[in-house]
Each structure stands twice: as structure tokens, then as C-alpha cells.
């Protein structure tokens, strides 16, 4: 049985179990909002497993799997950490040690790559959006808390880490060795293209990036730019405040985003006219690795009709998360509020879908160009950047 088939079986089994549990809840509970009815179903399922399973189960592992499955069904970025793991998590947050440069989420119980930081060990190894991390140091990531996996990725500069990766069009897991190192992001880059189009590219929206982008806009306008492209592909890292600030550079009025949660009142973030720096026609490019702060900016610019958004649907990650401590010293890291687009769409749930869809021909599908490998597919023409070409064509048709 190859790894891809195993992964498919696990995914299918998970879906079946969730559907059975959902059906049981509907039958046993008079009201879907009755928490005791849900707990009763869980207790009965647990009892049946203990009494009727083909062999005596490891109930600790069963319970842990149930907790992780519950969290993943709510939020692919949530984690449950026991007391010892939470202590390690707190220490890691303070230390900020070198890592391999991967931003991760959970999917079907396994770790999934959201994005690899440009220039990082992970990026150099060809890891990209959608790759599944099956093992870390030969330990399965099945039901491994996301936050704990992030701790394992960190360590002393120069130390190595072996991971098992399941990639598209590959039937077997590939072993990849990564080297931990401080992750540094390239500065915002700009260039003038034909037809007086200025192109701005950033791979992070960390603190201070909005001011840097503002300066680059001014630089491009001095060079004669009449139209702009903001390239947010592979931009998964950053803080929401910078995404809001970047949108405000191009918007002089209107709602940019808002946050809201079960116990968090709605908080609106409106564009401030004095913070807008340009009215030039704009196109934004997104990809599967666009996440978080970059999604907030893209959603606002799209729905305000300030810009066309070209490319692929984004990853879907824009929430306020915090650790909620438990009586035993452990913690649940959970989304307590979500960021919404101006029209009221939860970005984490609905993503940002471009109004001009265009797949990226240069997106890596397989990082081993073996002409004798039937799993390999022909690469796109070298140097082709279809989303950028599409964005350029859109802007050219705008008379300014």
C-alpha cells in the first residue's frame, strides 16, 4: 500500500467518522445547541470503542485524536497542548530560535504547508503550498498539535531536521533534510515595466512593510508610473495591522475589514484619507500561498472595487488567535475572532477568490525533473508568468 493510498484511506475514514458522529448527534439530541446531547454521543462512542473494538485500544491516543480532530474541524490552525508542551511553546515564543521557514496548517490530521519563507531552507528544498508533512524526525505528524510541530521546526542555527513530505503527483513519501537558520525576508522590490506600469512585490507584511511599500510607490511615480501592480503571491507571513495599512495606501475611504467573535464585539477598520498615498489604477496578484495579512488587503481592495485581483484563490487564514489555559496547565490555541471582508465574508472560511482567475504556470508541481519519471508533467515555458501578464493586459485597457 503506497503512501498516497494510505493518506486517501485516512482522509476518507476521517470524513466517514465525522459524518457518523454528526448523524448520531442529530438523532440523540433534541436540539443541536444542546452541549450535553453532544457529550452523551461522544461518551457512548468512546464506550463502544473501549468495549467492542477488535483489540484493546490505547484510550489516551483515542482521546487525543478526538480532541485534535475536533479542533481541526473548527480551525486548521488550532492546537491542543498538554502542560509540558505548553511550557515548551511559551519558551519557544520567547526565544524565537532559528527554524526551517515553514508556515503550516492541519488538513486531514496531517501538517500541510501554507508557504515556505523565501530564501529559507524549506524554500531552497522546493517545499510549497499544499505539500503534506507526514513525519518530523521519523515521528508521524498524524494528530500532532500544530503548535508543537512548529516548536520541533526550531532549534540551533545550523542544526538539521529530517521530514517526510508527500507531494502532488508523487505516490511515495520523500525524505527531505532541512537546516535551521534565521529567516530573513527580502526587502520590498519594485520595477518599471512596459506601458508605464510599476510592479511592487513583497513576500511578507511584517511590521513596517506598509511604510516601505508607500515609499516604493512614491519612487515609482517619480519614475513615471501611471498604473501599479501589487504582487502578493507567496506572501503568507505578517500581521493583520500591516494588511490593513497596505489597503489604506490605496483607499481613501470605506471599510477595509472588521473582526468579530463569539465573545468579541465587532471592531471596524476604516480607511483614513490622510493615509492614502496614490489613486493610480491598481491590480493585485494573489496565489495559493497568499495568506493572513495579505488576504485582508486583497479582499478590501477587491470588494471596494479599488483594484482587480488576478491569480489563484488564496489559502484562507485571517483570525485572532490566542492560547486559552486549562486547569491542568495545558492550553488550547484557538481563534477567538475572525477577520471579515467588507461584504461580511469570513476570510478564513471563504478565502479570497480573484475576479480574474489565472493559474500560475510557474507554480512548482514537482521538484524532481526526471524525464523517465511517469509522475512528472511537462514544465511550463521557462520565464512565463501568466498572472503577471494577465494583470498587465488588464491595466493597459484602463485609460488614465
Buried (B, 14 or more C-beta within 10 A) or exposed (E): EEBBEEBEEBBEEBEEBEEEBEEBBEEEBEEEEEEEBBEBBBEEBBEEEEEEEEEEEEEEEBEBBBBBBBBBBEBBBBBBBBEEBBBBBEEBEEEEBBBBBBBBBBBBBBBBBBBBBBBBBBBBBBBBBBBBBBBBEEEEBBBBBBBBBBBBBBBEEEEEBEBBBBBBEBEEBBEBEBBBBEBEBEEBEBEBBEEBBBBBBBBBBBEEBBBBBBEBBEBBBEEEBBBBBBBBBBBBBBBBBBBBBBBBBBBBEBBBBBBBBEEEEEEEBBBEEEBBBBEBBBBBBBBBBBBBBBBBBBBBBBBBEBBBBBBBBBBBBBBBBEBEEBEEEBBBBBBBBBBBBBEEBBBBEBBBBBEBEBEBBBBBBBBEEEEEEEBBEEEBEEEEBBBBEBBBEBBEEEEE
